[in-house]
Amino acid sequence: MTRAVVSVGSNIDKESNLPAAIAALQQHDEITLIEMSDIFESPAIGGDYPPFHNAAVLLETELAPGELIASLKSIESALGRVREEDPNAPRTIDLDIILYDDLHSAELKIPDPHLDAYAFVAIPAAQVAGDWEIPGRNRTVAQVAESMAAGELRKVDMSDKKEISRDEAFEEYGATDESFNPRYEALVREQLEILGEDPERDGIKRTPFRVAKSMSFLTRGYTQSLKEVINNAIFESPDSEMVMLKDVEFYSMCEHHMLPFFGRAHIAYIPDGRVIGVSKLARIVDVFARRMQIQERLSNQVADALMECLDPLGVGVVMEAAHLCMLMRGVQKQNSEMVTSALRGSFKSDARTRSEFMNLVGHGLR
Ligand code: ZN
């Protein structure tokens, strides 16, 4: 996960467009909002235009900078943003990446040069990322903000709540009649009714929406491909020692009961000329875990995926997991975990490799 700061600004229908942009960021599958600044009002620059509302958000994402820019652009166009010739023309919404991890790219304008120039960018950003050292500037966001005169910037009393919880914020910002996946939501409503609930009850009214959203996240493996996840992170290497990554946390859903099972994966391989970035091992587990699964198949798919993309001398995968379908239904009262393994190549054929692997894994077993 990478952190980024995004500035949000509007001077057309700003009372509804700014919150709608926050809600859209909130709904985005690959963006997690962590914090939002206060909302500030500031005069427009470069013309006799209505004043702006500005804010900044701190977010976490696995999107690359270019992908994040594209996502922000699509939110802008969904909110009716039209690009005019006059760069200062009023706009429904403006979403710009201010900071992205330690990226310093003149081409992408990250860090955003406006951070040094305008209080309406720096002051909200300092509220959510004050300690962030600006790449290439040798100063923190707070230091930049402090060096600026607030001028005509004034705080707008719209929200005293800066902490955003992923579930609540959507309602907080009002877009309550929005739907995420109408067909799935209708199904969940019916399910609630069949179970004996009143789907119109206040606390539960938005549940079909939330379930549709969270299910789409929990089963996102269906829409991911191994190739895009690996994204060229395979490197030539003469190493031929066992590479092992222990305790990769994973969450999956059992296909028999649609209940979660979750635990840790331990993954090892012996390279034959090619290695893969360590973080990608966890992403590969995720591609197969984020769908309906059985643990045995999940272990096999991870092992086969590594064989396919690295063509190594061998692969070993051990997964330990607790299954809620066993724990919650009382099939198994104690906190027992299920352990599965998948061995390929030398991990299968060579007893020494296998026992080296199992020894390494063994120390991780609880
Ligand atoms: Zn089950």
Boltz pocket constraint, residues with backbone or C-beta under 6 A from the ligand:
constraints:
  - pocket:
      binder: B
      contacts: [[A, 254], [A, 255], [A, 256], [A, 257], [A, 258], [A, 259], [A, 323], [A, 325], [A, 326]]
      max_distance: 6.0
